[in-house]
Amino acid sequence: MSELEARRLAAANPAWSVIKLKFLSTLQGGGTPSKDKEEFWAGGDVPWVSPKDMKVRDILDTEDHITCEAVAQSATSFVGPGSPIIVARSGILRHTIPIAIARTEVTLNQDMKAFQTTSGLDPEFLAYWIEGQNNDLLLEWRQFGATVESLDTDRMMNCRMALPDLPTQKRIAAFLDRETARIDDLIAKKEQLVGLLKERGSAAREEMLWGDGPSTKLGHHISILPGYAFGSANFSENPDDIRLLRGANVGVDEVRWDDTVYWPKQDADGFVRFLLASGDIVMGMDRPWISGGIRVAQVTEDDLPCLLLQRVCKISPRTTIDGRYLKAMIESKKFVAYFEPILTGVSVPHISGDQIANFRFPFIRRDEQSRRMDKLERITGSISPITRATNTSIDRLREYRAALITSAVTGQIDVETYGKAGTASATLDRIEEEIQG
């Protein structure tokens, strides 16, 4: 038994039995029918689960579908309703093991696995057990050093579970169904409020941007610096080296470093022009917008030092344009709409510096730009505190949800006593009070 596993088991209820997962379930894999055979895909109505479908707990349908003929002539096979499904190979395994339950008959692609549980293991409990111990199980199950993050299924099936009897498993799963549904409902309402606030800010931005001035190209008012093609063979994993700002690091109005590579400090002297500074505007050029908006962000002191990698560009204002006005413009609906016909039919959307420079807009004087941005900042300034407080509340609710699942599936709480005492309701009320206070 590994030290990691021993520590995880020590945190569980000592009265529960300890048994290896392989004695409680078997694994079923999947496959990808040939893309060259149209009869495997055209008109298919069989759900085919891939990692992109694993954003929900209940799989009722999928983005992709295959035909029954594809099932018969490929490595995939039918998975019955009620089966827990797990992602076994994907970049998301850097931080999360996605787990869901098939609520209808589905098939799987090659990156997925399904559990077929025995009568001693409730599948709903198993799904919560994996979710509640995500961080520990990632360390125990993940293959390190692989080209693409994946789970070692032998280690997974040989891991030990601390397990109560079947009736207790079902009570825990039912309790978590109720309580997580309440928490998820609260989170959804708060996310809806954040969305409405974002729409209000977006509408104000659109109103402030466009005037009646002469049409001009954006390229006359900016400088564009595409990132350098730093060789991946020389990437470093040493956090003392210099971070490389890649497309994966540029989000919607944020730079994030949850997936970071570095460039050796000793090799950085020749790349000074690609060093970013606080306030620089950067844009992801591969898939430049996502569901949340366009991937434009402003570099802060916390992001430094970092170097600009290819597929990201720095957009710098010249003297004729206010930097705030520039950022608002390239976040606007009109800017996104300009690119849509350009990228129609392109399998991997990628924009160029020339395309950015060729965007046309009605030019207004620099002082008028600044006046409008001052007004916009007053509007967004009234919205921002509400958005921050709501997002903080969402984070706290998610933390509580995760802690509740962990406590329940390890027997640290008695779910019947916990439910009758109203502890969950009191905790939700306290989170609300802390945020409002």
C-alpha atoms as one frame of an Amber mdcrd trajectory, in Angstrom:
protein
   0.000   0.000   0.000   1.400   3.394  -0.987   1.819   6.235   1.489  -0.750
   8.272  -0.489  -3.329   5.493  -0.276  -2.653   4.882   3.407  -3.177   8.562
   4.183  -6.453   8.628   2.224  -7.768   5.521   4.004  -6.742   6.888   7.400
  -9.111   9.828   6.834 -12.098   7.491   6.288 -14.473   5.995   8.847 -12.467
   3.208  10.583 -15.618   1.062  10.914 -15.956   0.751   7.138 -14.576  -2.209
   5.183 -11.535  -1.747   2.952 -11.622  -3.480  -0.424  -9.934  -3.056  -3.792
 -11.972  -1.409  -6.530 -11.313  -4.312  -8.922 -13.347  -6.626  -6.663 -16.307
  -4.244  -6.881 -16.362  -3.326 -10.563 -14.949  -3.933 -14.011 -13.924  -1.412
 -16.653 -15.373  -1.037 -20.126 -13.478   0.920 -22.769 -14.468   2.647 -25.985
 -13.239   3.407 -29.461 -13.571   5.760 -32.413 -15.296   4.419 -35.541 -13.456
   5.261 -38.749 -14.080   8.847 -39.819 -13.592   7.718 -43.426 -16.780   5.655
 -43.379 -19.755   7.955 -43.753 -22.155   5.145 -42.867 -20.678   5.154 -39.321
 -21.608   8.807 -38.711 -24.244  10.117 -41.150 -27.687  10.074 -39.583 -26.395
   8.355 -36.443 -28.571   8.542 -33.352 -26.417   6.584 -30.861 -24.854   8.930
 -28.257 -21.041   8.741 -28.380 -19.425  10.146 -25.220 -16.107  12.002 -25.422
 -14.351  14.265 -22.865 -16.163  17.353 -24.158 -19.476  15.867 -22.962 -18.241
  15.478 -19.385 -19.191  18.929 -18.117 -22.342  17.594 -16.453 -23.038  14.829
 -13.963 -25.870  13.228 -15.919 -25.235  12.194 -19.531 -28.588  12.387 -21.320
 -27.198  13.108 -24.775 -23.888  13.920 -26.474 -22.486  16.308 -29.047 -21.553
  13.473 -31.421 -23.626  10.484 -32.530 -22.773   7.302 -34.408 -24.798   4.606
 -36.158 -25.565   1.102 -34.909 -23.392  -0.171 -37.772 -20.463   1.783 -36.333
 -20.969   0.060 -32.982 -21.018  -3.335 -34.641 -17.829  -2.721 -36.652 -15.576
  -0.773 -34.277 -13.974  -1.026 -30.839 -16.758   0.895 -29.127 -19.734  -0.848
 -27.511 -22.945  -0.008 -25.715 -22.847   1.166 -22.106 -26.045   0.746 -20.135
 -27.951   3.425 -18.198 -26.717   3.940 -14.645 -23.051   3.300 -15.478 -20.455
   5.725 -14.071 -18.263   7.113 -16.875 -14.786   8.533 -16.366 -12.287  10.403
 -18.550  -9.126   8.301 -18.747  -7.052  10.365 -21.186  -7.243  14.161 -21.598
  -5.468  17.361 -20.641  -8.175  18.025 -18.044  -6.584  15.305 -15.915  -3.976
  17.853 -14.907  -6.447  18.986 -12.250  -9.750  17.076 -12.457 -11.053  13.548
 -12.944 -14.360  14.126 -14.747 -16.993  11.628 -13.633 -20.597  11.327 -14.830
 -23.473   8.852 -14.926 -25.001   7.592 -18.167 -28.752   8.148 -17.927 -29.401
   6.501 -21.275 -27.651   3.863 -23.394 -24.442   5.371 -24.802 -21.145   4.447
 -26.439 -17.666   5.752 -25.572 -14.695   7.103 -27.464 -11.219   5.760 -26.816
 -10.430   8.304 -24.066 -13.299   7.159 -21.846 -13.961   4.279 -19.457 -17.190
   3.037 -17.887 -17.540   1.159 -14.594 -19.745  -1.905 -14.397 -20.300  -2.284
 -10.662 -21.115  -5.440  -8.714 -24.032  -5.746  -6.308 -21.801  -4.577  -3.445
 -21.087  -1.114  -4.880 -23.723   1.495  -5.619 -22.765   3.270  -8.887 -24.091
   6.620  -7.622 -21.906   6.305  -4.517 -18.887   5.427  -6.670 -19.344   8.589
  -8.742 -19.513  10.757  -5.622 -16.578   8.866  -4.081 -14.351   9.730  -7.063
 -15.538  13.340  -7.168 -15.093  13.798  -3.414 -11.498  12.529  -3.421 -10.455
  14.048  -6.732  -7.138  15.523  -5.580  -5.942  12.389  -3.765  -7.004  10.053
  -6.550  -5.293  12.190  -9.188  -2.004  11.688  -7.373  -2.616   7.958  -7.036
  -3.968   7.233 -10.510  -2.432   9.690 -12.941   0.440   8.649 -15.193   3.208
  11.217 -14.915   5.541  11.855 -17.836   3.047  10.765 -20.487   2.668  12.919
 -23.619  -1.034  13.425 -22.839  -2.327  13.204 -19.277  -3.915   9.818 -18.617
  -4.939   7.495 -15.807  -3.140   4.268 -15.006  -6.124   1.927 -15.025  -4.193
  -0.881 -13.267  -3.401   1.420 -10.338  -6.979   2.693 -10.398  -8.560  -0.752
 -10.198  -6.065  -1.932  -7.573  -6.706   1.032  -5.294  -8.483   0.386  -2.013
 -11.818   1.911  -1.032 -13.131   2.400   2.491 -16.714   1.295   1.940 -19.858
   1.167   4.086 -22.607  -1.392   3.542 -24.860  -1.005   0.494 -27.843   0.610
   2.297 -25.499   3.232   3.768 -23.966   3.868   0.340 -27.454   4.503  -1.049
 -28.354   6.831   1.843 -25.151   8.836   1.300 -25.772   9.097  -2.439 -29.394
  10.186  -1.887 -28.294  12.788   0.679 -25.702  14.175  -1.720 -28.227  14.236
  -4.562 -30.482  16.476  -2.460 -27.838  18.744  -1.000 -25.738  19.222  -4.143
 -28.918  19.993  -6.107 -29.686  22.809  -3.644 -26.148  24.159  -3.901 -26.102
  23.862  -7.695 -29.399  25.748  -7.886 -27.937  28.592  -5.813 -24.801  28.657
  -7.957 -26.884  28.732 -11.167 -28.889  31.719  -9.909 -25.737  33.586  -8.985
 -24.123  32.782 -12.334 -27.246  34.146 -14.017 -26.826  37.392 -12.055 -23.168
  37.610 -13.108 -24.259  37.094 -16.716 -26.822  39.903 -16.483 -24.232  42.238
 -14.971 -21.808  41.347 -17.748 -24.475  42.089 -20.369 -25.123  45.466 -18.753
 -21.420  46.325 -18.902 -21.190  45.075 -22.490 -24.178  47.202 -23.556 -22.609
  50.277 -21.963 -19.336  49.573 -23.771 -21.049  49.285 -27.154 -22.890  52.556
 -26.530 -19.677  54.401 -25.633 -17.556  53.130 -28.530 -18.956  54.121 -31.845
 -19.186  57.712 -33.122 -19.767  59.464 -36.427 -16.158  60.084 -37.390 -14.376
  59.189 -40.626 -13.742  55.487 -41.287 -10.168  54.409 -40.571  -8.153  51.198
 -40.270  -7.196  50.058 -36.802  -3.678  49.361 -38.094  -3.079  53.125 -38.462
  -3.441  53.522 -34.696  -1.746  50.459 -33.212   1.389  48.333 -33.309   1.074
  44.542 -33.371   3.785  42.207 -32.106   3.160  38.491 -32.735   4.790  36.140
 -30.237   8.020  34.303 -30.959   8.155  30.588 -31.877  10.083  29.425 -28.814
  11.132  25.815 -29.391   9.133  23.407 -27.237  12.171  21.141 -26.871  13.747
  23.800 -24.650  10.686  24.476 -22.489  11.385  24.333 -18.773   9.213  23.233
 -15.851  11.285  25.204 -13.345   9.119  27.960 -11.798  12.262  30.036 -11.243
  12.536  30.450 -15.022  10.434  32.881 -17.131   6.820  32.040 -17.900   5.777
  31.798 -21.546   2.446  33.449 -22.326   0.706  30.932 -24.587  -2.766  30.925
 -26.071  -3.867  28.620 -23.221  -2.994  31.387 -20.759  -5.126  34.107 -22.359
  -8.748  34.023 -21.234 -11.597  36.495 -21.433 -10.240  39.591 -19.662  -7.819
  37.480 -17.638  -4.373  35.944 -17.823  -4.344  32.579 -16.067  -1.406  30.347
 -15.208  -3.046  27.016 -14.343  -1.136  25.429 -17.233   2.346  26.939 -17.371
   5.590  26.305 -19.209   8.795  28.270 -18.786  11.807  29.444 -20.764  15.278
  29.096 -19.185  16.497  32.420 -17.761  19.966  31.907 -19.135  18.558  31.730
 -22.683  16.331  34.812 -22.453  18.818  37.581 -23.355  18.072  37.463 -27.076
  14.316  37.844 -26.607  14.015  41.148 -24.756  11.502  42.564 -27.243   9.107
  39.724 -26.362   9.185  40.498 -22.630   5.773  41.822 -21.607   5.085  44.718
 -19.262   2.232  45.585 -16.929  -0.657  47.089 -18.893   0.173  45.366 -22.178
  -2.877  44.190 -24.127  -2.574  40.610 -25.388  -4.859  38.562 -27.635  -5.062
  34.837 -28.325  -4.934  34.310 -32.101  -5.961  30.639 -32.172  -9.687  30.327
 -31.496  -9.763  34.018 -30.558 -13.170  33.842 -28.943 -14.929  31.293 -26.802
 -18.400  31.100 -25.285 -17.442  33.621 -22.605 -16.250  36.246 -25.098 -13.130
  37.277 -26.965  -9.767  36.177 -25.582  -8.250  39.574 -24.837  -6.583  40.439
 -21.554  -4.317  42.992 -19.941  -1.038  41.917 -18.347  -0.596  42.819 -14.659
   2.399  42.964 -12.327   1.435  39.525 -10.995   1.994  38.045 -14.471   5.577
  39.255 -14.760   8.083  38.313 -15.914   6.710  36.545 -18.974   7.581  36.175
 -22.640   5.197  36.365 -25.593   4.834  33.022 -27.400   3.556  32.506 -30.957
  -0.220  32.421 -31.520  -0.528  35.318 -29.065   0.034  38.930 -30.041   0.631
  42.164 -28.162  -1.477  45.098 -29.390  -0.063  48.499 -28.434  -1.842  51.851
 -28.897  -0.159  54.702 -30.742  -0.673  58.338 -29.770  -3.980  58.645 -31.643
  -5.860  56.112 -29.529  -6.564  55.782 -25.809  -5.416  52.389 -24.505  -8.740
  51.865 -22.708 -10.633  52.695 -25.895  -8.471  50.222 -27.828  -9.138  47.396
 -25.374 -12.883  48.125 -25.361 -12.904  48.131 -29.162 -11.269  44.722 -29.567
 -13.634  43.286 -26.956 -16.674  44.649 -28.804 -19.380  42.753 -30.677 -18.546
  44.630 -33.879 -14.919  43.456 -33.724 -16.022  39.815 -33.301 -18.601  40.192
 -36.089 -15.858  41.467 -38.431 -14.006  38.139 -38.137 -16.955  35.769 -38.481
 -17.101  35.739 -42.321 -13.304  35.521 -42.488 -13.269  32.366 -40.395 -16.362
  30.691 -41.811 -15.432  27.168 -42.879 -11.983  27.267 -41.239 -11.536  24.080
 -39.192  -9.058  25.659 -36.725  -9.871  29.384 -36.474  -6.718  31.458 -36.490
  -6.435  35.175 -37.123  -3.444  37.169 -38.327  -1.992  40.520 -37.414  -2.960
  41.862 -40.842  -6.580  40.892 -40.279  -6.600  42.712 -36.952  -5.014  45.783
 -38.576  -7.593  45.841 -41.395 -10.549  46.271 -39.043 -12.263  49.585 -39.805
 -13.989  51.853 -37.297 -15.302  55.446 -37.147 -12.486  57.536 -35.692 -13.186
  60.083 -32.952 -10.663  62.451 -31.353  -8.411  61.200 -28.567  -9.940  63.545
 -25.976 -13.448  62.307 -26.841 -12.246  58.718 -26.560 -10.914  59.446 -23.063
 -14.130  61.180 -22.010 -16.194  58.194 -23.099 -13.902  55.738 -21.329 -14.126
  57.793 -18.115 -17.905  57.512 -18.334 -17.698  53.785 -19.076 -15.438  53.264
 -16.046 -17.995  54.988 -13.804 -20.696  52.615 -15.076 -18.590  49.474 -14.766
 -17.283  50.698 -11.409 -20.804  50.472 -10.013 -21.216  46.950 -11.414 -17.825
  45.491 -10.433 -18.331  45.266  -6.623 -21.568  43.313  -7.093 -19.891  41.002
  -9.604 -16.904  40.398  -7.295 -19.126  39.646  -4.297 -21.284  37.280  -6.339
 -18.266  35.448  -7.763 -16.817  35.122  -4.249 -20.096  33.616  -3.112 -20.006
  31.150  -6.025 -16.450  30.125  -5.082 -17.463  29.583  -1.449 -20.470  27.501
  -2.470 -18.295  25.327  -4.715 -15.784  24.848  -1.905 -18.567  23.851   0.483
 -20.045  21.476  -2.096 -16.676  19.746  -2.564 -16.070  19.516   1.195 -19.564
  18.126   1.820 -19.080  15.362  -0.777 -15.670  14.449   0.662 -17.011  14.327
   4.225 -19.976  12.176   3.233 -18.164   9.566   1.102 -15.423   9.100   3.713
 -17.856   8.775   6.628 -16.612  11.883   8.405 -20.237  12.954   8.847 -23.370
  10.950   9.536 -25.625  12.087   6.703 -28.858  11.326   8.571 -27.856  13.373
  11.612 -26.377  16.100   9.431 -29.560  16.395   7.390 -31.947  16.384  10.368
 -29.905  19.003  12.225 -30.223  21.442   9.320 -26.452  21.865   9.216 -26.377
  22.235   5.424 -29.000  25.011   5.440 -27.194  26.824   8.249 -23.920  26.626
   6.326 -25.497  28.069   3.161 -27.033  30.896   5.202 -23.657  31.622   6.818
 -21.914  31.803   3.422 -24.512  34.359   2.268 -24.141  36.408   5.444 -20.338
  36.459   5.219 -20.413  37.676   1.625 -23.045  40.337   2.277 -21.321  41.464
   5.456
